[in-house]
Amino acid sequence: MTLPLPDRSPHSPELRISAESLDRARTRLAKKWAYLVSSTTYIPMPQPEIEHRLGELVGVLFTAMRTEPFSSEGATEVGARLVELNFTGRTSLRRTVEILGKSLLAMTELFPADRLPERVVGLLGALTSGYVEAVRLSIFTQQENLNRALIKAAQDAQRDRKASEARFDEVFTSSNSGIAITDLDGAFVRTNAALGEILDLTPAEFDGLALFDVVAPEDVPFVRNGLRELADGKSERLRQRRTMLGKDGETVQAHLAISLLRDGDGNPNHYVVIVGDDTELTLLQGQLSHQSLHDVLTGLPNRQFFTTRLERVLRHADQTFGVTMYHLDLDAFSVIANGLGAPAAEALLKSTAERLRSIFAGESAMVARLGGDEFGVLVQNEAGTPDVVRTIEQINEVLAEPLYVDGNGVASSACIGVVHRPQPDIEAAELLRLADMTLRRAKRNGSRQWGVYDPVQSELDRARFGLAATMPGAWESGEVGMYSRPLARLADGGTVAVEALLRWEHPELGQLPHAQCVELAEQIGLVMPLGTWLLRSACESMAERQLPLGVGLTPYQAADADLVGEVLQVLEDTGLDPARLQLGMPVRAVLSDCGEAADNLAVLADSGIGIVLDGFGTSATDLALVEDLPVRGVRLASSLVRLQAERSGRSALDRSLTELVAHVRSAGVAVIVDGIETPAQLDWWRSAGADFGLGRMFPVLS
């Protein structure tokens, strides 16, 4: 028998987006954020308070994510608030960007998936901008306070030179900020040592120079106009960020604060210029921006940066050659990580990044790490760009070369999805989706597979994925339900048991059969709760009837560690006799290396529940199972039943199937044939010795 198990009620609140879901997500993210950032700097508050404060900031980001039209302004305030709360350690912003980027991109059930990466990039960019600006303003405020003290000292010196000259000289000479006194034409009258260090000029080299000689030519008009406004009394203080020129034309990013000095009669006679070196802050801003848009391990652009670049390239791509996107997923990454540990896995990721860089070094291309063991490559095609087939061959050839880690040579092939020359007006998010869908289709064929985007197949995949995505709602609304069909005795056609199956009464597509329901449920992670619901519903409906009940399990259910407890609980709750329940165990699950399914089978059989092996074939291992396991029956693989119907009359095939049936029955195990559609099939399997059958020859009960 072939079906699913485990559950949640179809009316479970977990299947609906609610304020409660958002609040839980906010709390989880705040805890993770607080844990990661607290280790980067000292924060003078207890951990619960930190989580509370960060929870408020997460709430602001959630609101921005869900607001239409989208605006990232709130994230700018979040960045500034982080600085206010003292989250200003060396790695605080990087940790913040990492946890928010990964977490927000994973919350597709809470936020609209459409343009989600673009919104996340916008929020992180605004947050980083707000953070850096707040850091700059904090430094500026400190400098401004010092500037005020310096200016006041200078003004006091002018009013009472004898009393304040010594104090002014002390501040002037010991200050870390560059200070200069100029005449009204900007010529230097006096400079301190700090200004000389900032501009790499000696005191003698200032002789004959004016302020305008050490300001970048493009900034001179702004400074000159500012001095004029000071002299005219239109402003009290000039504050500007300008580029200054040191020795040999070396540039310095500086913050200028200029005030006017007056003589005893109140007439303007000098300017005091205070210079703060912002070069390190500018470099820090660049480093923080780089960290927020690049993967720390490999140094490659991350998904946010890749998405933003993708949008720009699509708008300006050459119309003749277009672009090509490659989406790679390493095949053996989890094996290497679990077998050799995290250092080997990280070494593999770094090596893969370097090898991909080398492959595309001669092209106008960007290589990015999209997350986990997935990489993306965007190529702007030119006349000499290698074709897709040659490029795939080169990728496979380079990745196959072993990387030696602690004496172990490791390598991982990759599955690759390719979107070649998409429409120029395609959205970046849509291109990423098409590449991912093509990759997933390639992976279904095994390792080291690749595929090129096919519009027709893509539409079919989109329809299937869309159908799977709506299945939870259909289950909740009652469209997905249970129906029964009879298990008949082939000798006389009498019903000996009832099998419970799923059926989706789709309003547009009509009835979707059990096998399709199971496939869709597996794609969306619904197969376990839906399978448990089917088992419970079937047991409740059969509690008052005398026929045995059959329910098939999927491989996931068969190997579930909670299967035995759930089945026994259902039997206890519904009052169904264990002897009347027959569970279908897939042969491939029983034969798997994990052993969970075989253990579950043995325990359930000891509890009096009948076990039927589903998908039974002709291999020696299959035949050995009927002798080694306590099973009541086997259901032949559907491929064998179809093959017999297509090739009926061929003596070799008929003889082998007859021998298979005889071997199973000689072990005291019943043979069940599913898919008997015609009288001819019924007659053949009856004569071959099969015991029971399912199919169109036997009417559906409900």
C-alpha positions as CSV (number, residue, x, y, z in Angstrom):
1,M,0.0,0.0,0.0
2,T,1.3,3.4,-0.9
3,L,0.6,6.5,1.2
4,P,1.7,9.0,3.9
5,L,1.5,9.6,7.7
6,P,2.2,12.1,10.8
7,D,0.2,15.3,11.6
8,R,-1.3,18.5,12.8
9,S,-5.0,19.3,12.7
10,P,-6.2,20.7,9.4
11,H,-7.4,23.7,11.4
12,S,-4.0,24.3,13.1
13,P,-3.1,28.0,13.6
14,E,0.4,27.1,12.6
15,L,-0.8,27.0,9.0
16,R,-2.0,30.6,9.0
17,I,0.1,33.8,9.2
18,S,-1.0,35.7,12.3
19,A,0.2,38.4,14.7
20,E,1.1,35.5,17.0
21,S,3.4,34.0,14.3
22,L,5.1,37.3,13.7
23,D,5.6,37.8,17.4
24,R,7.2,34.4,17.8
25,A,9.4,35.0,14.8
26,R,10.4,38.4,16.2
27,T,11.2,36.9,19.6
28,R,13.3,34.1,18.1
29,L,15.2,36.5,15.9
30,A,15.8,38.9,18.8
31,K,17.2,36.1,21.0
32,K,19.6,34.9,18.2
33,W,20.6,38.5,17.5
34,A,21.3,39.3,21.2
35,Y,23.3,36.2,21.7
36,L,25.6,36.8,18.6
37,V,26.0,40.5,19.1
38,S,26.5,40.5,22.9
39,S,29.8,38.7,22.5
40,T,31.2,41.5,20.3
41,T,31.1,44.4,22.7
42,Y,30.3,45.4,26.3
43,I,26.7,46.4,26.7
44,P,25.8,47.8,30.2
45,M,22.4,46.0,30.5
46,P,21.3,42.5,31.4
47,Q,20.6,39.9,28.7
48,P,16.8,40.0,28.9
49,E,16.9,43.8,28.5
50,I,19.2,43.4,25.5
51,E,16.7,40.9,23.9
52,H,13.8,43.3,24.7
53,R,15.5,46.2,23.0
54,L,16.5,44.2,20.0
55,G,13.0,42.8,19.8
56,E,11.7,46.3,19.4
57,L,14.1,46.9,16.5
58,V,13.1,43.6,14.9
59,G,9.5,44.8,15.1
60,V,10.5,47.9,13.2
61,L,12.2,45.8,10.5
62,F,9.2,43.4,10.3
63,T,6.8,46.4,9.8
64,A,9.0,47.8,7.1
65,M,9.1,44.4,5.3
66,R,5.3,44.2,5.3
67,T,4.5,47.8,4.5
68,E,3.3,48.8,1.0
69,P,4.8,50.7,-0.6
70,F,8.1,49.4,0.7
71,S,10.4,51.9,2.4
72,S,13.7,51.3,4.2
73,E,13.7,54.5,6.3
74,G,12.8,52.6,9.5
75,A,15.9,50.4,9.0
76,T,18.1,53.6,9.0
77,E,16.7,54.4,12.5
78,V,17.4,50.8,13.6
79,G,21.1,51.3,12.6
80,A,21.3,54.6,14.6
81,R,19.6,53.0,17.6
82,L,22.2,50.2,17.6
83,V,24.9,52.8,18.1
84,E,22.9,54.5,20.9
85,L,22.7,51.1,22.6
86,N,26.5,50.7,22.3
87,F,26.4,47.8,19.8
88,T,29.6,49.2,18.4
89,G,32.2,46.4,18.7
90,R,34.6,45.6,15.9
91,T,32.3,42.8,14.5
92,S,28.9,44.0,15.8
93,L,27.6,45.2,12.5
94,R,28.9,42.2,10.6
95,R,27.2,39.8,13.0
96,T,24.0,41.9,12.8
97,V,24.0,41.9,8.9
98,E,24.7,38.2,8.8
99,I,21.9,37.2,11.2
100,L,19.3,39.6,9.8
101,G,20.1,38.8,6.2
102,K,19.9,35.0,6.7
103,S,16.9,35.1,8.9
104,L,14.8,37.6,6.9
105,L,15.5,35.8,3.6
106,A,14.3,32.5,5.3
107,M,10.9,34.0,6.4
108,T,9.0,33.5,3.2
109,E,6.0,32.3,5.1
110,L,5.8,35.6,7.0
111,F,6.6,38.1,4.3
112,P,5.6,38.2,0.6
113,A,8.2,36.2,-1.4
114,D,7.9,38.6,-4.3
115,R,11.1,40.8,-4.3
116,L,12.0,39.6,-0.8
117,P,15.7,39.6,-1.5
118,E,15.4,43.2,-2.8
119,R,13.6,44.3,0.4
120,V,16.2,42.6,2.6
121,V,19.1,44.2,0.7
122,G,17.3,47.6,1.0
123,L,16.8,47.1,4.8
124,L,20.4,46.0,5.4
125,G,21.8,48.8,3.3
126,A,19.7,51.4,5.1
127,L,20.6,49.8,8.5
128,T,24.3,49.9,7.6
129,S,24.0,53.5,6.4
130,G,22.2,54.5,9.6
131,Y,24.8,52.7,11.7
132,V,27.8,54.3,10.0
133,E,26.2,57.7,10.0
134,A,25.4,57.4,13.7
135,V,29.0,56.4,14.4
136,R,30.2,59.4,12.4
137,L,27.9,61.7,14.2
138,S,29.0,60.3,17.5
139,I,32.6,61.0,16.6
140,F,31.6,64.4,15.2
141,T,29.8,65.3,18.4
142,Q,33.0,64.5,20.4
143,Q,35.0,66.5,18.0
144,E,32.4,69.3,18.1
145,N,32.6,69.4,21.9
146,L,36.4,69.7,21.7
147,N,36.0,72.3,19.0
148,R,33.8,74.4,21.1
149,A,36.3,74.3,23.9
150,L,39.1,75.2,21.6
151,I,37.2,78.1,20.0
152,K,36.1,79.4,23.4
153,A,39.7,79.2,24.5
154,A,40.8,81.1,21.3
155,Q,38.1,83.8,21.9
156,D,39.0,84.1,25.5
157,A,42.6,84.6,24.5
158,Q,41.5,87.4,22.2
159,R,39.6,89.2,25.0
160,D,42.2,88.7,27.6
161,R,45.4,87.7,26.0
162,K,47.6,87.8,29.1
163,A,45.2,85.6,31.2
164,S,44.4,83.0,28.6
165,E,47.4,82.9,26.2
166,A,49.1,80.2,28.2
167,R,46.0,78.1,28.3
168,F,45.3,78.5,24.6
169,D,48.8,77.5,23.8
170,E,48.5,74.4,25.8
171,V,45.3,73.4,24.1
172,F,46.6,74.4,20.7
173,T,49.8,72.4,21.0
174,S,48.5,69.3,22.7
175,S,45.3,68.8,20.8
176,N,44.9,65.7,18.6
177,S,42.9,67.8,16.1
178,G,44.7,69.9,13.6
179,I,44.4,73.6,14.4
180,A,45.4,76.6,12.3
181,I,45.1,80.4,12.7
182,T,44.7,82.1,9.3
183,D,44.3,85.8,8.3
184,L,41.1,86.9,6.5
185,D,42.6,85.9,3.2
186,G,43.2,82.3,4.4
187,A,47.0,82.6,4.7
188,F,48.4,80.5,7.5
189,V,49.5,82.5,10.5
190,R,50.1,79.6,12.9
191,T,49.6,75.8,12.8
192,N,49.9,73.1,15.5
193,A,51.8,69.8,15.2
194,A,48.7,67.7,14.8
195,L,47.8,69.6,11.6
196,G,51.3,68.9,10.3
197,E,50.9,65.2,11.0
198,I,47.5,65.1,9.2
199,L,48.9,66.8,6.1
200,D,52.4,65.4,6.4
201,L,53.8,69.0,6.3
202,T,56.5,70.6,8.5
203,P,56.0,74.0,10.1
204,A,58.4,75.5,7.6
205,E,56.4,74.1,4.7
206,F,53.3,75.9,5.9
207,D,55.1,79.2,5.3
208,G,53.7,81.0,2.3
209,L,50.7,78.6,2.1
210,A,47.0,79.5,2.5
211,L,44.1,77.3,3.5
212,F,43.0,77.1,-0.1
213,D,46.4,75.5,-1.1
214,V,45.7,72.4,1.1
215,V,42.1,72.0,0.0
216,A,41.2,69.9,-3.1
217,P,40.6,72.2,-6.0
218,E,37.0,71.0,-6.5
219,D,36.2,71.9,-2.8
220,V,37.9,75.3,-2.7
221,P,34.8,77.3,-3.9
222,F,32.7,75.8,-1.1
223,V,35.3,76.7,1.6
224,R,35.9,80.2,0.1
225,N,32.1,80.9,0.1
226,G,31.8,79.6,3.7
227,L,34.5,82.0,4.9
228,R,32.8,84.9,3.1
229,E,29.6,84.1,5.0
230,L,31.4,84.0,8.3
231,A,33.0,87.4,7.6
232,D,29.6,88.9,6.6
233,G,28.0,87.6,9.8
234,K,25.6,85.2,7.9
235,S,26.7,82.3,10.0
236,E,28.6,81.8,13.3
237,R,30.5,78.6,12.4
238,L,31.4,76.7,9.2
239,R,31.2,72.9,9.3
240,Q,32.1,70.9,6.2
241,R,33.5,67.5,5.2
242,R,36.2,68.2,2.6
243,T,39.1,66.6,0.9
244,M,42.4,68.1,1.8
245,L,45.8,67.7,0.1
246,G,48.9,66.7,1.9
247,K,52.5,66.3,0.7
248,D,52.8,64.9,-2.8
249,G,49.1,65.4,-3.4
250,E,48.0,62.7,-1.0
251,T,44.4,63.2,-0.1
252,V,42.9,63.3,3.4
253,Q,39.2,63.1,4.2
254,A,38.7,65.8,6.8
255,H,36.0,67.5,8.8
256,L,36.5,71.3,8.9
257,A,35.2,73.5,11.7
258,I,36.0,77.2,11.1
259,S,35.1,80.2,13.3
260,L,35.8,83.9,13.0
261,L,38.0,85.6,15.6
262,R,37.6,89.3,16.4
263,D,39.9,91.9,17.9
264,G,39.2,93.9,21.0
265,D,37.0,96.3,19.1
266,G,34.9,93.5,17.7
267,N,36.3,93.7,14.2
268,P,37.1,90.4,12.3
269,N,40.8,89.8,12.1
270,H,41.5,86.0,11.9
271,Y,39.9,82.6,11.3
272,V,40.5,79.6,13.6
273,V,40.4,76.4,11.6
274,I,40.0,73.0,13.3
275,V,40.7,69.9,11.1
276,G,39.5,66.4,12.1
277,D,41.0,63.5,10.1
278,D,38.0,61.4,8.9
279,T,40.2,59.1,6.7
280,E,40.0,56.1,9.1
281,L,36.2,56.6,9.5
282,T,35.8,56.7,5.7
283,L,37.9,53.5,5.4
284,L,35.8,51.9,8.2
285,Q,32.6,52.8,6.4
286,G,34.0,51.1,3.2
287,Q,35.0,48.0,5.2
288,L,31.6,47.8,6.9
289,S,29.8,48.1,3.5
290,H,32.1,45.4,2.1
291,Q,31.4,43.1,5.0
292,S,27.6,43.5,4.7
293,L,27.7,42.6,1.0
294,H,30.3,39.8,1.0
295,D,30.6,36.3,2.4
296,V,33.0,36.2,5.2
297,L,34.4,32.7,4.5
298,T,35.0,32.9,0.8
299,G,35.2,36.6,0.2
300,L,32.7,36.3,-2.6
301,P,29.7,38.6,-3.0
302,N,26.7,37.4,-1.0
303,R,23.1,36.9,-2.2
304,Q,22.2,40.4,-1.4
305,F,25.0,41.9,-3.5
306,F,24.5,39.4,-6.3
307,T,20.8,40.3,-6.5
308,T,21.5,44.0,-6.6
309,R,24.2,43.5,-9.3
310,L,21.9,41.3,-11.2
311,E,19.3,44.0,-11.5
312,R,21.9,46.5,-12.8
313,V,23.4,44.1,-15.3
314,L,20.0,43.1,-16.7
315,R,19.2,46.7,-17.4
316,H,22.5,47.3,-19.3
317,A,23.3,43.9,-20.8
318,D,24.3,43.7,-24.5
319,Q,21.1,43.0,-26.5
320,T,23.0,40.8,-29.0
321,F,24.7,38.4,-26.6
322,G,22.7,38.9,-23.3
323,V,23.7,37.2,-20.0
324,T,23.9,33.7,-18.7
325,M,23.4,32.7,-15.1
326,Y,24.7,29.5,-13.6
327,H,23.3,28.2,-10.3
328,L,25.5,25.5,-8.7
329,D,24.9,23.2,-5.7
330,L,27.7,20.9,-4.5
331,D,26.7,17.3,-4.4
332,A,29.0,15.9,-1.7
333,F,29.1,18.9,0.7
334,S,27.1,17.3,3.5
335,V,29.0,14.0,3.2
336,I,32.3,15.8,3.6
337,A,31.0,18.0,6.4
338,N,29.6,15.1,8.3
339,G,32.5,12.7,7.6
340,L,35.5,15.0,8.0
341,G,34.1,17.9,10.0
342,A,33.6,21.6,9.5
343,P,37.3,22.5,8.7
344,A,37.2,20.2,5.6
345,A,33.8,21.6,4.5
346,E,35.0,25.2,4.9
347,A,38.2,24.4,2.9
348,L,36.0,22.9,0.2
349,L,33.9,26.0,0.0
350,K,36.9,28.3,-0.2
351,S,38.5,26.1,-2.8
352,T,35.3,26.0,-4.9
353,A,35.1,29.8,-4.8
354,E,38.7,30.1,-6.0
355,R,38.2,27.6,-8.7
356,L,35.1,29.3,-10.0
357,R,36.9,32.6,-10.0
358,S,39.7,31.1,-12.1
359,I,37.2,29.5,-14.6
360,F,35.5,32.9,-15.3
361,A,38.6,35.1,-14.8
362,G,38.7,35.9,-18.5
363,E,35.0,36.8,-18.7
364,S,33.0,39.8,-17.5
365,A,31.4,37.7,-14.7
366,M,30.5,37.8,-11.1
367,V,30.9,34.7,-8.9
368,A,28.9,34.7,-5.6
369,R,28.1,32.5,-2.7
370,L,24.3,32.3,-2.5
371,G,24.2,30.5,0.8
372,G,25.2,27.1,2.2
373,D,26.9,25.1,-0.6
374,E,25.3,27.0,-3.4
375,F,27.1,29.4,-5.8
376,G,25.9,31.7,-8.5
377,V,27.7,32.9,-11.6
378,L,26.5,35.8,-13.7
379,V,28.2,36.1,-17.1
380,Q,27.8,39.1,-19.4
381,N,28.3,37.3,-22.7
382,E,30.5,38.6,-25.5
383,A,31.4,37.4,-28.9
384,G,34.2,35.1,-27.6
385,T,32.3,33.8,-24.5
386,P,32.4,29.9,-24.4
387,D,29.1,28.2,-25.0
388,V,27.1,26.7,-22.1
389,V,28.2,23.1,-22.8
390,R,31.9,24.0,-22.9
391,T,31.5,26.0,-19.7
392,I,29.8,23.1,-17.9
393,E,32.5,20.7,-19.0
394,Q,35.2,23.1,-17.6
395,I,33.4,23.5,-14.3
396,N,33.0,19.7,-13.9
397,E,36.7,19.2,-14.9
398,V,38.0,21.7,-12.4
399,L,35.8,20.7,-9.5
400,A,36.8,17.0,-9.9
401,E,40.4,17.8,-9.0
402,P,40.9,16.7,-5.4
403,L,41.6,19.2,-2.6
404,Y,43.9,17.8,0.1
405,V,42.8,18.5,3.7
406,D,44.9,16.9,6.5
407,G,46.1,14.3,4.0
408,N,42.6,13.5,2.7
409,G,41.8,14.2,-0.9
410,V,38.3,15.5,-1.2
411,A,36.3,16.8,-4.1
412,S,32.6,17.5,-4.9
413,S,30.9,17.6,-8.2
414,A,28.0,20.0,-8.7
415,C,24.5,20.0,-10.1
416,I,24.0,23.2,-12.2
417,G,20.9,25.1,-13.4
418,V,21.5,27.4,-16.3
419,V,19.4,30.3,-17.6
420,H,20.9,31.3,-20.9
421,R,20.1,34.7,-22.4
422,P,16.8,35.5,-20.5
423,Q,14.6,38.3,-21.7
424,P,16.2,41.7,-21.0
425,D,13.2,42.9,-19.1
426,I,13.1,40.0,-16.6
427,E,13.2,40.8,-12.9
428,A,16.2,39.8,-10.9
429,A,14.1,37.8,-8.5
430,E,12.4,36.0,-11.3
431,L,15.7,35.1,-12.9
432,L,17.0,33.7,-9.6
433,R,13.8,31.7,-9.3
434,L,14.1,30.2,-12.8
435,A,17.7,29.3,-12.1
436,D,16.8,27.6,-8.8
437,M,13.9,25.7,-10.4
438,T,16.2,24.5,-13.2
439,L,18.8,23.4,-10.7
440,R,16.2,21.5,-8.7
441,R,15.0,19.7,-11.8
442,A,18.6,18.7,-12.6
443,K,19.2,17.4,-9.1
444,R,16.3,15.1,-9.4
445,N,18.3,13.1,-12.0
446,G,21.2,12.5,-9.6
447,S,24.7,13.9,-9.0
448,R,26.7,16.0,-11.5
449,Q,23.7,16.8,-13.6
450,W,22.9,20.0,-15.3
451,G,20.0,21.5,-17.2
452,V,19.1,24.6,-19.2
453,Y,16.0,26.6,-18.4
454,D,13.1,25.3,-20.6
455,P,10.1,27.6,-20.6
456,V,7.6,24.7,-21.2
457,Q,9.0,22.6,-18.4
458,S,9.3,25.6,-16.2
459,E,5.6,26.3,-16.6
460,L,4.8,22.7,-15.7
461,D,7.1,23.0,-12.6
462,R,5.6,26.3,-11.7
463,A,2.1,24.8,-11.9
464,R,3.2,21.8,-9.8
465,F,4.9,23.9,-7.2
466,G,1.9,26.3,-7.1
467,L,-0.4,23.4,-6.6
468,A,1.8,22.1,-3.7
469,A,1.9,25.5,-2.2
470,T,-1.9,25.7,-1.9
471,M,-2.3,22.2,-0.5
472,P,-2.3,23.2,3.2
473,G,-5.2,25.5,2.6
474,A,-7.1,22.9,0.6
475,W,-6.6,20.4,3.5
476,E,-7.9,22.9,6.0
477,S,-10.9,23.8,3.8
478,G,-11.8,20.1,3.3
479,E,-10.9,19.8,-0.3
480,V,-8.3,17.1,0.6
481,G,-10.2,14.2,2.1
482,M,-10.3,10.5,2.5
483,Y,-11.9,7.8,0.4
484,S,-11.9,4.0,0.5
485,R,-11.4,1.3,-2.1
486,P,-11.9,-2.5,-1.6
487,L,-9.1,-5.1,-1.4
488,A,-10.7,-8.0,-3.3
489,R,-10.1,-11.8,-3.2
490,L,-9.1,-12.8,-6.8
491,A,-10.7,-16.2,-6.4
492,D,-14.3,-14.9,-6.2
493,G,-14.1,-11.1,-6.2
494,G,-15.2,-10.8,-2.6
495,T,-14.1,-7.8,-0.5
496,V,-11.7,-8.8,2.3
497,A,-10.4,-5.4,3.4
498,V,-10.7,-1.6,2.8
499,E,-7.8,0.6,1.9
500,A,-7.9,4.3,2.9
501,L,-6.5,6.8,0.4
502,L,-6.3,10.5,-0.1
503,R,-8.2,12.5,-2.7
504,W,-8.1,16.2,-3.6
505,E,-11.4,17.5,-5.0
506,H,-9.8,20.5,-6.8
507,P,-12.3,23.1,-7.9
508,E,-10.5,23.5,-11.3
509,L,-8.5,20.3,-11.9
510,G,-11.1,17.9,-10.7
511,Q,-10.1,14.8,-8.6
512,L,-6.4,14.5,-7.9
513,P,-5.5,10.9,-7.0
514,H,-3.7,9.6,-3.9
515,A,-0.3,9.2,-5.5
516,Q,-0.3,12.8,-6.7
517,C,-1.5,14.0,-3.3
518,V,1.4,12.2,-1.6
519,E,3.9,13.7,-4.1
520,L,2.6,17.2,-3.6
521,A,2.6,16.8,0.2
522,E,6.2,15.6,0.2
523,Q,7.3,18.7,-1.8
524,I,5.8,21.1,0.8
525,G,6.7,19.1,3.9
526,L,3.0,18.2,4.6
527,V,3.3,14.4,4.2
528,M,3.9,13.6,7.8
529,P,0.9,15.5,9.4
530,L,-1.3,14.6,6.5
531,G,-0.4,10.9,6.8
532,T,-1.1,10.8,10.5
533,W,-4.5,12.5,9.9
534,L,-5.3,9.9,7.2
535,L,-4.5,7.1,9.6
536,R,-6.6,8.6,12.4
537,S,-9.5,9.4,10.1
538,A,-9.5,5.9,8.6
539,C,-9.4,4.2,12.0
540,E,-12.3,6.3,13.3
541,S,-14.4,5.5,10.2
542,M,-13.7,1.8,10.5
543,A,-14.2,1.4,14.2
544,E,-17.8,0.3,13.8
545,R,-17.2,-1.8,10.7
546,Q,-15.9,-5.4,10.7
547,L,-13.6,-5.3,7.7
548,P,-9.8,-5.0,8.1
549,L,-8.3,-1.6,7.3
550,G,-5.2,-1.0,5.1
551,V,-3.2,2.2,5.2
552,G,0.0,2.7,3.2
553,L,3.0,4.6,4.6
554,T,5.5,6.7,2.7
555,P,9.3,6.0,3.2
556,Y,9.5,9.1,5.5
557,Q,6.7,7.8,7.7
558,A,8.1,4.2,7.7
559,A,11.4,5.5,9.1
560,D,9.9,8.0,11.5
561,A,11.2,7.5,15.1
562,D,7.7,8.5,16.4
563,L,5.8,6.1,14.1
564,V,5.2,3.3,16.6
565,G,4.0,5.6,19.4
566,E,1.7,7.5,17.0
567,V,0.1,4.3,15.6
568,L,-0.5,2.8,19.0
569,Q,-2.0,6.1,20.3
570,V,-4.4,6.3,17.3
571,L,-5.5,2.7,18.0
572,E,-6.1,3.4,21.6
573,D,-8.0,6.6,20.9
574,T,-10.2,5.1,18.2
575,G,-10.7,1.6,19.8
576,L,-9.7,-0.2,16.6
577,D,-8.4,-3.7,17.2
578,P,-4.7,-3.8,16.1
579,A,-5.3,-7.1,14.3
580,R,-7.7,-5.3,11.9
581,L,-5.0,-2.7,10.9
582,Q,-2.6,-3.5,8.0
583,L,0.2,-1.0,7.3
584,G,2.0,-0.8,4.0
585,M,5.8,-0.5,4.5
586,P,7.8,0.5,1.4
587,V,10.5,-2.1,0.6
588,R,13.1,0.6,-0.2
589,A,12.5,2.1,3.3
590,V,12.9,-1.2,5.0
591,L,16.2,-1.9,3.1
592,S,17.7,1.6,3.8
593,D,20.9,1.9,5.8
594,C,19.3,3.8,8.7
595,G,17.3,0.7,9.9
596,E,14.5,2.8,11.5
597,A,11.8,1.3,9.2
598,A,12.9,-2.3,9.9
599,D,12.8,-1.7,13.6
600,N,9.4,0.0,13.4
601,L,8.1,-2.9,11.3
602,A,9.2,-5.5,13.9
603,V,7.7,-3.6,16.9
604,L,4.4,-3.0,15.1
605,A,4.1,-6.6,14.0
606,D,4.8,-7.6,17.7
607,S,1.8,-5.4,18.6
608,G,-0.5,-7.5,16.4
609,I,-0.6,-5.1,13.4
610,G,-0.4,-6.7,10.0
611,I,2.5,-5.6,7.8
612,V,2.4,-5.6,4.0
613,L,5.6,-4.8,2.0
614,D,4.8,-2.3,-0.7
615,G,6.7,-2.1,-4.0
616,F,7.9,-5.7,-3.8
617,G,10.2,-6.7,-6.7
618,T,12.3,-9.6,-8.0
619,S,15.6,-8.9,-6.4
620,A,17.2,-11.3,-4.1
621,T,17.1,-8.8,-1.2
622,D,13.3,-8.4,-1.7
623,L,12.8,-12.2,-1.8
624,A,14.8,-12.6,1.4
625,L,12.6,-10.1,3.3
626,V,9.5,-12.4,3.2
627,E,11.6,-15.1,5.0
628,D,13.3,-12.7,7.5
629,L,10.5,-10.4,8.5
630,P,7.1,-11.0,10.2
631,V,5.0,-9.8,7.2
632,R,1.5,-10.9,6.2
633,G,1.6,-9.9,2.6
634,V,3.5,-8.2,-0.3
635,R,2.2,-5.8,-2.8
636,L,4.0,-6.2,-6.1
637,A,5.7,-3.2,-7.6
638,S,3.5,-1.3,-10.0
639,S,6.2,-1.5,-12.7
640,L,5.9,-5.3,-12.7
641,V,2.1,-5.1,-13.0
642,R,2.3,-2.6,-15.9
643,L,5.0,-4.7,-17.6
644,Q,2.9,-7.8,-17.5
645,A,-0.1,-5.9,-19.0
646,E,2.0,-4.6,-21.8
647,R,3.9,-7.8,-22.6
648,S,1.3,-10.4,-21.7
649,G,1.9,-13.7,-23.4
650,R,5.7,-13.6,-23.4
651,S,6.6,-16.9,-21.8
652,A,9.9,-15.7,-20.1
653,L,8.2,-12.8,-18.3
654,D,5.1,-14.8,-17.4
655,R,7.2,-17.6,-16.1
656,S,9.3,-15.3,-13.9
657,L,6.3,-13.6,-12.4
658,T,4.6,-16.9,-11.7
659,E,7.7,-18.1,-10.0
660,L,7.8,-14.9,-7.9
661,V,4.2,-15.4,-6.7
662,A,4.9,-19.1,-5.9
663,H,8.0,-18.2,-3.9
664,V,6.2,-15.6,-1.8
665,R,3.2,-17.9,-1.2
666,S,5.5,-20.8,-0.2
667,A,6.7,-18.6,2.7
668,G,3.2,-18.2,3.9
669,V,2.8,-14.7,2.7
670,A,-0.1,-13.3,0.6
671,V,0.5,-11.7,-2.8
672,I,-1.4,-8.4,-3.5
673,V,-1.6,-7.0,-7.1
674,D,-2.5,-3.3,-7.4
675,G,-3.6,-2.0,-10.8
676,I,-5.9,-4.7,-12.2
677,E,-7.8,-2.8,-14.9
678,T,-9.1,-5.4,-17.2
679,P,-10.7,-8.8,-17.1
680,A,-7.7,-10.2,-18.9
681,Q,-5.4,-9.0,-16.1
682,L,-7.7,-10.4,-13.5
683,D,-7.7,-13.8,-15.1
684,W,-3.9,-13.9,-15.6
685,W,-3.1,-12.9,-12.0
686,R,-5.7,-15.3,-10.6
687,S,-4.1,-18.1,-12.6
688,A,-0.6,-17.1,-11.6
689,G,-1.7,-17.7,-8.0
690,A,-2.0,-14.1,-6.6
691,D,-4.3,-13.8,-3.6
692,F,-5.8,-10.3,-3.6
693,G,-6.2,-7.4,-6.0
694,L,-6.9,-3.7,-6.2
695,G,-7.9,-1.6,-9.2
696,R,-10.7,-0.5,-11.5
697,M,-12.1,-4.1,-11.7
698,F,-13.3,-3.6,-8.1
699,P,-15.7,-0.7,-7.3
700,V,-14.7,2.2,-5.0
701,L,-16.6,2.0,-1.7
702,S,-16.8,5.7,-0.9
